[in-house]
Amino acid sequence: MAASYTALDLATRIPSAVGAARRWWLCAAAAVLGGGIWSMHFIGMMAIRLPIPVAYDALQTLASFIVALVATGAAFYAACRRAGRRVVLISGIVMGLGIVGMHYAGMAAMRMQAHVSYEPIHVAVAVGVAIVASTAALWLSFRLHSTMQRLAAAAALGIGISGMHYIAMAGFSMVPDMAIPVPAAGTVVGSGQLVTAVTASTVVILFTAILAVMYDRRSGVLADHAAAMVRDSEERFRHLYRHTPLPLHSLGADGRIQQVSQSWLDLLGYREEEVMGRLLTDFMTLDSARRRNEEHWPRLLSAGELHEAEYTMVAKDGRHIDCVLSAVAERDAEGHLVKTLCGLVDVTERRRAEAALRQAQKLEAVGQLTGGIAHDFNNLLAVIVGNLELARRRAQEDERLRVLLENTMQAAQRGAALTQRMLAFARRQDLKPEPVDVPELVLSMADLLRRSIGPTIRVETRFPLGLPRAMVDANQLELALLNLVVNGRDAMPEGGTIVISASEAKAETVGEGAEGSFLCLTVADNGVGMDETTLARATEPFFTTKGVGKGTGLGLAMVHGLAAQSGGRLTLTSRAGQGTAASIYLPIAPGARAPIAAPAAPAPARPRREDGSQRVLVVDDDPLVLSATAAMIEDLGYQVVEASSGKEALALLADGETFDLVLTDQAMPGMTGLQLAAAIGERFPSLPIVLGTGYAQLPDGADARFRRLAKPFGQDALDRVLNEVLHRPVDNVVSLSSRQA
């Protein structure tokens, strides 16, 4: 039984072993069981007390051992390769016949003075017992692997071997015959030698059993170590999965959540027990859930993967989160879906950034469009303003015609102001900061403000004495002030009061990063005010609370842009029902304090040049602008020569024509004003050049020595530029004239 248990235990290791280990386990199992059968046989034979001495032939005794060894090895080899019923039955027959063969080979090795015989019935029964016991042992050993089952198999095989032996011995008989010669010495094995051989076989069996136990112990330790490593690996994987910074989740074949990472839970604001076992679509908007079920899930099942499907997830607090989902399907050996591994990427901020970028691109497009049309629009206004000034000068005696012309002039000026406002919003306005006396600027706008707000609104000004001058573009500040006053008027439909005030402010009042001192110009009304939501969006371009056709949403955006470009800022304070105060912080001009007001000297009369002693070359591709500009210059007393292109102007100069000044348009086909100025500068470097343009600013690379005349321009502005260029004051004469509007 001990040999059977050890051999069967060794044999069960054969199927899982490979290479030399497989052969080693097979040889060990065959040697243990073969040796056990052989030892059991001869121990049983030594227990028999015969009346005559018995010896054993050495070669036949060895042959009986080899029979047992080969038979058990063949049976184990066949059974371990494929432990089916048929194979086990064949292996049992081979082993049973080997056991019986070993027994009768050992009996044939007996040497004594007697005749031996065997009962056939006992031989047959012994063969059957050996085959049945061997088959049962192999079946139990290779089909079942628990310790108790191996013990049962060993008991069956051990009892079967012993039973076969004694059944065979029950059919054994002998008749003494002293005439049989005694075998020669050296050819037989005595009892003492046989005991030694049996003892050696037993030691081999026990040694092999000890090795098997040691192997089992080592295998157990290795298995425990491997199991610990697996558990540790699983724990690390579980920890990595749960604490990865990426929102991950896995779904079962039914689409229900099986695992989620902590980032996934943090993203949507749920606890783990609130999401496990629920459908993923429970956390999506209806539209996202529909697309997932109808489009993306079938695609995942057919292709096995899904890339960057866009969904809107719904957090526990109701927030909508834009996400991109990617997934991979896992299938079993038969191709059935087991689970899907999925990852989310929160793209909410990315979507907001993309929306902001699109808005910025729209604003850039508006700015480009504004700059593109400004030239043509200002050209038209230049024609209108120039002709209106000439007509107004000749209609002084007709009061009604003069009023009509004045109204038309105001409309043209409002059109020019609108163009300037859009250019300021688009950040395409060429700012010319200069020290500005803010109280004087506000007072000079009194008539314009009064016409803009109507009789139901009262305007109060509160300016302390000795305010410093602000460093800002005066024209743009006028537009900004007009915008704020008009907004205040619209906030008081039933009438009210607008207070315009100014004060000095420190840098910490303006905000972080501000340096120096600032002048704060505030326009406050007592109108309907704004709530927090409206106040937060008030400076956004195109945002307006006015009705359709009553506002463009560019007013506060333009004021904000002016303050930022000037180095200051715009702040708004408002409460619903309590009015609004808009404060523009502007940097103070260094060392510029407003002087004490003095009576304004009467403006000197504009000199007229009736003799036409100075000649001006006017170049413009637009015949209407060219004609109107030439008429205004002639009315100022200059001699004018017209040219419709840069080439024509160069041809006049090449023919020997002499001029005191060239006034050219910038945007002309074939040759721009800058190109014409460069060509003239090469041949006539002392000839003054004035660039007239309807754009807000000249292109990069424009020479700063060229005087710029912005369209549309009136006759006063034209006369001022011509005087400044043709009649420059002496360097030691300082002009004390007040700011020109």
ZAMARGU-4260 file (C-alpha; in steps of 0.2 Angstrom, whole numbers, plus 5000, padded with zeros to 4 digits):
<rodrens>
0) 5000/5000/5000 | 5014/5012/5004 | 5022/5009/4987 | 5006/5010/4978 | 5002/5027/4987
5) 5019/5034/4983 | 5019/5028/4965 | 5002/5034/4961 | 5006/5051/4969 | 5022/5052/4958
10) 5012/5047/4943 | 4999/5061/4944 | 5013/5073/4942 | 5018/5066/4925 | 5004/5075/4915
15) 5009/5093/4921 | 5028/5090/4919 | 5038/5094/4903 | 5054/5088/4897 | 5066/5079/4908
20) 5055/5081/4923 | 5041/5071/4915 | 5053/5057/4911 | 5060/5058/4929 | 5043/5056/4937
25) 5038/5042/4925 | 5054/5032/4930 | 5052/5035/4948 | 5034/5030/4948 | 5038/5014/4939
30) 5053/5010/4950 | 5043/5013/4966 | 5028/5002/4961 | 5038/4989/4952 | 5049/4988/4967
35) 5035/4987/4979 | 5026/4973/4970 | 5043/4963/4969 | 5047/4966/4987 | 5029/4961/4993
40) 5031/4945/4983 | 5047/4939/4990 | 5042/4945/5008 | 5027/4934/5006 | 5038/4920/4999
45) 5049/4921/5014 | 5034/4920/5026 | 5030/4902/5019 | 5038/4887/5029 | 5042/4873/5017
50) 5049/4856/5023 | 5064/4858/5011 | 5077/4871/5008 | 5073/4884/4995 | 5084/4895/4984
55) 5081/4907/4970 | 5090/4909/4953 | 5098/4925/4952 | 5094/4929/4934 | 5076/4924/4935
60) 5074/4934/4951 | 5081/4949/4942 | 5070/4946/4927 | 5054/4946/4938 | 5059/4963/4944
65) 5061/4969/4927 | 5044/4963/4922 | 5036/4972/4936 | 5046/4988/4932 | 5042/4988/4913
70) 5023/4984/4915 | 5020/4997/4928 | 5030/5010/4918 | 5020/5006/4902 | 5004/5007/4911
75) 5008/5024/4919 | 5015/5031/4902 | 4998/5026/4893 | 4987/5033/4907 | 4995/5050/4910
80) 4995/5054/4891 | 4976/5053/4890 | 4966/5047/4905 | 4950/5041/4896 | 4941/5026/4901
85) 4948/5015/4886 | 4965/5021/4890 | 4964/5018/4908 | 4956/5000/4905 | 4971/4996/4894
90) 4983/5003/4906 | 4975/4992/4920 | 4976/4976/4910 | 4994/4980/4906 | 4998/4983/4924
95) 4988/4968/4930 | 4996/4956/4918 | 5013/4963/4924 | 5009/4960/4942 | 5004/4942/4938
100) 5019/4940/4927 | 5031/4946/4940 | 5023/4934/4953 | 5025/4918/4942 | 5042/4924/4936
105) 5047/4925/4954 | 5039/4908/4957 | 5049/4901/4942 | 5065/4907/4950 | 5063/4895/4965
110) 5076/4881/4966 | 5072/4866/4977 | 5071/4847/4976 | 5052/4846/4972 | 5040/4846/4958
115) 5029/4862/4957 | 5011/4864/4950 | 4998/4877/4949 | 4979/4876/4949 | 4972/4885/4933
120) 4957/4892/4942 | 4967/4901/4955 | 4978/4908/4941 | 4963/4915/4932 | 4956/4922/4948
125) 4973/4930/4952 | 4974/4938/4935 | 4957/4945/4936 | 4960/4952/4954 | 4976/4960/4948
130) 4968/4968/4933 | 4953/4975/4942 | 4964/4982/4956 | 4976/4990/4944 | 4962/4998/4933
135) 4953/5005/4949 | 4968/5012/4956 | 4973/5021/4939 | 4955/5027/4937 | 4954/5035/4954
140) 4972/5042/4954 | 4971/5051/4937 | 4953/5056/4937 | 4952/5062/4955 | 4966/5071/4965
145) 4962/5073/4983 | 4972/5064/4997 | 4958/5053/5002 | 4955/5048/4984 | 4973/5044/4982
150) 4973/5034/4998 | 4958/5024/4992 | 4967/5020/4976 | 4983/5015/4985 | 4973/5004/4996
155) 4964/4996/4982 | 4980/4993/4972 | 4989/4986/4988 | 4975/4974/4993 | 4974/4969/4975
160) 4992/4965/4973 | 4992/4956/4990 | 4976/4947/4986 | 4982/4941/4969 | 4998/4934/4978
165) 4989/4924/4990 | 4976/4918/4978 | 4990/4912/4967 | 4999/4904/4981 | 4982/4895/4986
170) 4983/4886/4969 | 5002/4882/4972 | 5007/4863/4976 | 5023/4854/4976 | 5029/4836/4977
175) 5047/4833/4985 | 5059/4823/4974 | 5076/4820/4981 | 5082/4815/4964 | 5082/4833/4958
180) 5100/4839/4959 | 5104/4854/4971 | 5108/4870/4961 | 5126/4874/4960 | 5133/4888/4971
185) 5134/4905/4964 | 5119/4903/4953 | 5106/4905/4966 | 5101/4918/4979 | 5100/4913/4997
190) 5087/4920/5010 | 5100/4932/5017 | 5103/4940/5000 | 5085/4941/4996 | 5081/4950/5012
195) 5095/4962/5008 | 5087/4965/4991 | 5070/4967/4998 | 5077/4979/5011 | 5085/4990/4997
200) 5069/4990/4987 | 5060/4996/5003 | 5073/5010/5006 | 5071/5016/4988 | 5052/5017/4990
205) 5054/5026/5007 | 5067/5038/4999 | 5057/5041/4984 | 5042/5045/4996 | 5052/5057/5006
210) 5058/5066/4990 | 5040/5067/4984 | 5035/5075/5001 | 5049/5087/5000 | 5044/5091/4982
215) 5026/5094/4988 | 5032/5105/5002 | 5043/5115/4990 | 5029/5116/4978 | 5017/5121/4991
220) 5029/5135/4997 | 5031/5140/4979 | 5013/5139/4976 | 5010/5150/4991 | 5023/5162/4986
225) 5015/5163/4968 | 4998/5165/4976 | 5004/5179/4987 | 5012/5187/4971 | 4996/5185/4962
230) 4986/5193/4976 | 4999/5207/4978 | 4998/5210/4959 | 4979/5210/4959 | 4979/5222/4974
235) 4992/5233/4965 | 4981/5232/4949 | 4965/5236/4959 | 4974/5250/4968 | 4981/5257/4952
240) 4964/5255/4943 | 4954/5264/4957 | 4967/5278/4960 | 4972/5282/4942 | 4970/5300/4938
245) 4959/5295/4923 | 4941/5291/4924 | 4940/5272/4920 | 4925/5260/4921 | 4921/5243/4915
250) 4905/5236/4910 | 4898/5219/4910 | 4890/5210/4894 | 4873/5218/4899 | 4881/5236/4899
255) 4880/5238/4918 | 4894/5245/4928 | 4906/5232/4936 | 4921/5243/4941 | 4924/5262/4942
260) 4940/5272/4947 | 4940/5285/4960 | 4943/5298/4947 | 4927/5293/4938 | 4917/5294/4955
265) 4925/5311/4958 | 4921/5317/4941 | 4902/5314/4942 | 4901/5316/4961 | 4894/5299/4966
270) 4899/5285/4979 | 4904/5268/4973 | 4888/5259/4979 | 4877/5272/4970 | 4884/5267/4953
275) 4888/5248/4954 | 4876/5238/4944 | 4868/5252/4935 | 4868/5256/4916 | 4880/5268/4910
280) 4866/5277/4901 | 4858/5281/4918 | 4872/5295/4919 | 4870/5302/4902 | 4858/5315/4894
285) 4844/5308/4884 | 4852/5312/4867 | 4869/5305/4873 | 4860/5289/4879 | 4851/5287/4862
290) 4867/5289/4852 | 4876/5277/4863 | 4862/5263/4861 | 4858/5266/4843 | 4875/5270/4836
295) 4890/5267/4847 | 4886/5251/4856 | 4883/5241/4839 | 4899/5248/4833 | 4908/5242/4848
300) 4901/5225/4847 | 4905/5223/4828 | 4923/5231/4828 | 4928/5227/4846 | 4933/5245/4850
305) 4926/5262/4850 | 4937/5278/4849 | 4932/5296/4856 | 4913/5294/4856 | 4906/5311/4862
310) 4894/5311/4876 | 4886/5323/4889 | 4887/5315/4906 | 4876/5321/4920 | 4884/5323/4937
315) 4875/5320/4954 | 4872/5339/4956 | 4865/5341/4939 | 4880/5348/4930 | 4882/5343/4912
320) 4900/5337/4908 | 4906/5335/4890 | 4916/5319/4889 | 4925/5308/4876 | 4924/5290/4879
325) 4935/5276/4872 | 4931/5257/4875 | 4938/5240/4871 | 4928/5224/4871 | 4935/5208/4879
330) 4928/5191/4873 | 4930/5173/4878 | 4937/5159/4868 | 4920/5156/4860 | 4919/5175/4855
335) 4906/5180/4867 | 4907/5197/4875 | 4913/5196/4893 | 4916/5214/4897 | 4921/5231/4890
340) 4935/5242/4897 | 4931/5260/4895 | 4939/5277/4899 | 4932/5295/4900 | 4941/5311/4896
345) 4933/5327/4903 | 4933/5339/4888 | 4921/5352/4896 | 4935/5365/4898 | 4942/5361/4881
350) 4924/5364/4873 | 4923/5381/4882 | 4940/5385/4876 | 4935/5380/4858 | 4919/5391/4860
355) 4930/5405/4866 | 4942/5403/4851 | 4927/5403/4839 | 4921/5419/4847 | 4938/5426/4846
360) 4939/5421/4828 | 4922/5429/4825 | 4928/5445/4833 | 4944/5444/4823 | 4933/5442/4807
365) 4923/5457/4812 | 4938/5467/4815 | 4945/5462/4798 | 4929/5466/4790 | 4928/5483/4799
370) 4945/5488/4794 | 4942/5482/4776 | 4926/5493/4774 | 4932/5508/4784 | 4942/5514/4769
375) 4928/5514/4757 | 4915/5521/4770 | 4927/5534/4775 | 4930/5539/4757 | 4912/5541/4755
380) 4911/5552/4770 | 4925/5562/4765 | 4916/5567/4749 | 4900/5571/4758 | 4909/5581/4772
385) 4920/5590/4760 | 4906/5595/4748 | 4895/5600/4763 | 4908/5612/4770 | 4910/5620/4753
390) 4891/5621/4751 | 4888/5628/4769 | 4901/5641/4766 | 4892/5647/4750 | 4874/5646/4759
395) 4877/5658/4773 | 4863/5670/4767 | 4850/5656/4765 | 4845/5651/4783 | 4834/5636/4779
400) 4847/5629/4767 | 4861/5632/4780 | 4851/5622/4793 | 4848/5608/4781 | 4867/5607/4777
405) 4871/5608/4796 | 4859/5593/4799 | 4867/5584/4785 | 4885/5588/4792 | 4880/5581/4809
410) 4873/5565/4801 | 4890/5563/4792 | 4900/5566/4808 | 4889/5553/4817 | 4893/5540/4803
415) 4912/5544/4805 | 4910/5542/4824 | 4901/5525/4821 | 4916/5519/4811 | 4928/5525/4824
420) 4918/5516/4837 | 4919/5499/4828 | 4937/5502/4824 | 4940/5505/4843 | 4930/5489/4847
425) 4941/5479/4834 | 4957/5486/4842 | 4961/5493/4825 | 4960/5511/4831 | 4977/5520/4830
430) 4977/5528/4847 | 4986/5544/4850 | 4988/5547/4869 | 4991/5564/4875 | 4989/5574/4891
435) 4970/5578/4891 | 4961/5590/4903 | 4946/5579/4907 | 4935/5593/4915 | 4938/5604/4900
440) 4934/5589/4888 | 4918/5585/4897 | 4912/5604/4897 | 4917/5605/4878 | 4905/5591/4875
445) 4890/5599/4884 | 4880/5603/4868 | 4883/5585/4861 | 4878/5577/4877 | 4863/5587/4878
450) 4857/5583/4861 | 4861/5564/4864 | 4851/5562/4880 | 4836/5573/4878 | 4826/5585/4889
455) 4821/5572/4902 | 4838/5568/4908 | 4849/5580/4919 | 4868/5580/4918 | 4878/5585/4933
460) 4897/5587/4933 | 4908/5586/4949 | 4926/5590/4946 | 4938/5596/4960 | 4950/5609/4956
465) 4968/5605/4952 | 4965/5588/4944 | 4980/5581/4934 | 4979/5578/4915 | 4975/5560/4910
470) 4986/5552/4896 | 4973/5546/4884 | 4967/5548/4866 | 4955/5563/4867 | 4944/5558/4853
475) 4942/5540/4859 | 4938/5546/4877 | 4925/5557/4869 | 4917/5542/4861 | 4918/5532/4877
480) 4910/5546/4887 | 4896/5548/4875 | 4893/5529/4875 | 4892/5529/4894 | 4880/5544/4895
485) 4869/5535/4881 | 4869/5519/4891 | 4864/5529/4907 | 4850/5538/4897 | 4843/5521/4891
490) 4843/5514/4909 | 4831/5529/4914 | 4816/5528/4902 | 4806/5539/4914 | 4820/5552/4916
495) 4833/5554/4930 | 4850/5561/4933 | 4867/5557/4926 | 4882/5562/4937 | 4899/5564/4928
500) 4914/5566/4941 | 4932/5563/4942 | 4945/5560/4955 | 4963/5554/4958 | 4966/5536/4962
505) 4980/5526/4969 | 4987/5510/4960 | 4980/5498/4973 | 4963/5505/4969 | 4965/5500/4951
510) 4970/5482/4954 | 4985/5470/4954 | 4999/5475/4943 | 4995/5493/4941 | 5008/5506/4945
515) 5008/5525/4947 | 4993/5536/4949 | 4977/5536/4939 | 4963/5548/4936 | 4946/5540/4938
520) 4932/5547/4927 | 4915/5540/4933 | 4898/5541/4925 | 4884/5536/4937 | 4865/5535/4934
525) 4850/5531/4945 | 4842/5520/4933 | 4836/5502/4933 | 4853/5495/4937 | 4859/5477/4933
530) 4858/5460/4942 | 4874/5450/4945 | 4872/5439/4930 | 4870/5454/4918 | 4884/5464/4927
535) 4896/5449/4924 | 4892/5449/4905 | 4890/5468/4903 | 4907/5471/4894 | 4906/5456/4882
540) 4905/5461/4864 | 4888/5460/4856 | 4879/5457/4873 | 4865/5469/4876 | 4849/5470/4886
545) 4841/5483/4874 | 4828/5478/4862 | 4831/5473/4844 | 4838/5487/4834 | 4841/5498/4850
550) 4859/5492/4854 | 4874/5484/4846 | 4882/5478/4862 | 4899/5486/4857 | 4898/5502/4868
555) 4905/5495/4884 | 4916/5483/4874 | 4924/5499/4866 | 4926/5508/4882 | 4934/5492/4890
560) 4946/5491/4875 | 4950/5510/4876 | 4954/5509/4895 | 4965/5493/4893 | 4974/5500/4878
565) 4978/5516/4888 | 4985/5506/4902 | 4970/5507/4914 | 4954/5498/4916 | 4935/5499/4917
570) 4925/5494/4932 | 4906/5493/4934 | 4896/5493/4950 | 4878/5491/4949 | 4863/5484/4959
575) 4846/5480/4952 | 4834/5496/4955 | 4849/5506/4962 | 4858/5512/4946 | 4875/5509/4938
580) 4892/5518/4940 | 4905/5515/4926 | 4923/5521/4931 | 4937/5523/4918 | 4954/5523/4926
585) 4967/5532/4915 | 4985/5534/4919 | 4990/5552/4924 | 5002/5561/4912 | 5019/5564/4920
590) 5020/5582/4927 | 5004/5587/4919 | 4993/5597/4930 | 4978/5607/4923 | 4982/5626/4923
595) 4971/5639/4930 | 4958/5642/4917 | 4960/5658/4907 | 4949/5667/4895 | 4950/5659/4879
600) 4958/5670/4865 | 4948/5672/4850 | 4953/5660/4836 | 4963/5669/4823 | 4955/5670/4806
605) 4961/5657/4794 | 4973/5665/4781 | 4967/5664/4763 | 4980/5662/4749 | 4972/5671/4735
610) 4988/5672/4725 | 4989/5653/4723 | 5008/5654/4726 | 5009/5636/4733 | 5005/5621/4723
615) 4998/5605/4730 | 4997/5588/4720 | 4982/5578/4725 | 4983/5559/4721 | 4967/5548/4723
620) 4960/5534/4713 | 4942/5538/4718 | 4936/5553/4707 | 4923/5559/4719 | 4936/5560/4733
625) 4949/5568/4722 | 4937/5581/4716 | 4930/5585/4733 | 4948/5586/4741 | 4954/5597/4727
630) 4939/5609/4729 | 4942/5611/4747 | 4961/5614/4745 | 4957/5627/4731 | 4945/5636/4743
635) 4959/5637/4755 | 4969/5647/4742 | 4981/5634/4735 | 4984/5629/4718 | 4979/5611/4715
640) 4984/5598/4702 | 4975/5582/4702 | 4982/5564/4698 | 4971/5548/4698 | 4985/5536/4701
645) 5003/5535/4708 | 5010/5532/4690 | 5002/5548/4684 | 5009/5558/4699 | 5026/5552/4695
650) 5024/5556/4677 | 5020/5574/4682 | 5035/5575/4693 | 5046/5568/4679 | 5039/5581/4667
655) 5047/5595/4678 | 5031/5600/4687 | 5035/5608/4704 | 5025/5606/4720 | 5026/5612/4738
660) 5016/5597/4745 | 5009/5580/4739 | 4993/5573/4747 | 4990/5555/4742 | 4978/5542/4746
665) 4985/5526/4754 | 4974/5512/4746 | 4976/5513/4727 | 4977/5500/4714 | 4994/5497/4706
670) 5004/5508/4718 | 4999/5512/4736 | 5002/5529/4744 | 5017/5522/4753 | 5025/5515/4737
675) 5022/5532/4729 | 5030/5541/4744 | 5045/5530/4743 | 5047/5533/4725 | 5046/5552/4727
680) 5058/5552/4742 | 5071/5544/4731 | 5071/5558/4718 | 5063/5573/4728 | 5068/5570/4746
685) 5063/5587/4752 | 5046/5586/4745 | 5033/5585/4760 | 5020/5571/4758 | 5004/5568/4767
690) 4995/5551/4767 | 4976/5552/4767 | 4968/5535/4773 | 4952/5528/4778 | 4960/5514/4787
695) 4962/5516/4806 | 4981/5513/4805 | 4995/5512/4792 | 5003/5496/4787 | 5019/5490/4796
700) 5034/5499/4789 | 5026/5516/4786 | 5039/5530/4788 | 5035/5540/4804 | 5040/5556/4794
705) 5024/5555/4783 | 5010/5565/4791 | 4994/5555/4791 | 4977/5563/4788 | 4962/5552/4793
710) 4947/5551/4782 | 4934/5558/4782 | 4942/5575/4785 | 4934/5592/4785 | 4941/5608/4778
715) 4947/5614/4795 | 4957/5598/4798 | 4964/5599/4780 | 4969/5617/4782 | 4977/5613/4799
720) 4988/5599/4791 | 4993/5609/4776 | 4998/5623/4788 | 5008/5612/4799 | 5017/5604/4785
725) 5020/5619/4774 | 5023/5632/4788 | 5032/5623/4802 | 5035/5635/4817 | 5053/5639/4823
730) 5060/5627/4835 | 5061/5640/4850 | 5043/5645/4849 | 5031/5635/4860 | 5013/5633/4855
735) 5001/5637/4869 | 4985/5634/4860 | 4972/5624/4868 | 4968/5606/4863 | 4960/5606/4846
740) 4944/5595/4845
</rodrens>
